[in-house]
Amino acid sequence: MKKQILWFLVVGSIGFIIDGGGLFILTSFFDWSPIYARVISMPLAIIATFLLNRSLTFKDKGKALGRSFATYVTANAVSQGINFGLYTALVLSVSSLYEVPMIALVMSSAVAMVFSFLLSKYWVFKK
């Protein structure tokens, strides 16, 4: 279990870099709204974390890739819904976070990570 949590944190960090990198690029270089930027950066992170969690964290080879991905996306709809909802609330309610959305991303991602691990372990990649 400890090894799984460690891998989950490593994979989550990679997903965070993808999400945060996309957010930074779209808001800094293309002047996108921080909310619209997450609509692009978030799915990219979800795809990457699915592939990495499937092969490294939970070593799931039992389910077909498509079925496993569909379950992962469904489970992530809960955790990423929490993530995106909290992120949006922070960005819209605290004006300084609209200008520096990475702080809101860190806060919302930390909360959602707990839900994501539990859903992944006990539902998506359940043996």
N, C-alpha and C positions, 0 to 999 in steps of 0.2 A: 504493500500500500504506500509506503514512504517513497519507494522508487517511482511509483505511478504519479504521486503528487509532484515529485521533482520534475519528471518529464512533462507533466501537465503545465507546470510553471515555465519550463523552457519553451515549450510550444506556444503557450500563451504570450510569452515575451516576444516571440517571433511574430505572432499575430498582431500584437500591440505595435510593433515596429512597422508592419505593413499598414495597419489602420492609421497610425499616427503619421507615418510618412506620406501616405496619400492625403490625409487631412492637411498636413503642412504644405505640401506641394500645391494642392488645389486652392487653399486659402491665401498662401503667400505669393505664388507666381501667377495665378489665374484669377485672383480676387473673388473666389467663390464664397458664398455664405458658408459658415462653418457647419450649418445643418445640412445643406445640400451636398457638401463635400463628403460627409459621413455616409450619405446614400451610395456613394461610389466606393469609398475606402473600406467600409464595413463588409460588404460581400466578398471583396478580395481577401480580407483577413479570414473570413469564415471558411472559404475554400481551402486556403493554406492550412489552417488549423485542423480542418477535417482530415486532410491527407496525412498530416504529421501525427495527429493524435491516433488515427487509425493504425498507422504503421509503427509508431514508436511508443506511445503512452499505453495504449490498450491492446496492441498487437492483435487486432481483430482481422481474422482471415475467414471467419465463418460465413458472414453475410456477403451477398453480392455487393459490389461497389455502389451501384445505383440505389439499391434499397438502403444500404447503410448511410449513404449521403442524404437521402430523403428523410430518414429518421433523425440524422444529425441536424439538418436544417430545421426540422420541426421542433426539436429540443432547443435549438439555438434561438428560435423565434421567441421563446420565453426569456432566456438569459439576455439575448441581444435587445429584446423589447425593453427589458429593465435598463440595460445599458443606454440605449438610444433615448428612452424616455427621461431618465435622470440627466443625461448629457444635455438634451434639448432644454429641459427645465432650468438647468444651471446656466446655460449659454443665454437663454432669453431673460432670466431673472437677475443675473449679475452682469452688469454692462462690461466690466473688465474681462470677464470670461469670454465674451463675444470677440474681443480683440485678441485674447490669448486662449483659444479653445483647448489647447493641449492640457491645461490644468483640469478642465471639466472632463476631458477624455480619461485622464489618469483616475480621477475620482469615480467616474461611472464604470470604468472597466474593472476596478478593484471590487466593487460591489457585485457586478455581474459574474465575475470569475468564480465565485463560490457556487452560484446557481449552475453555471456551466459545467463545473467539475462533477457535481452531484448528478445532474441529468446525464452527462456523458457516461459516468461510471455505472449508474444503476438503471439506465434505460437504453441509451444508444449502443454502447459496446458491452452490454451485459452478456455474460457467457452462459 
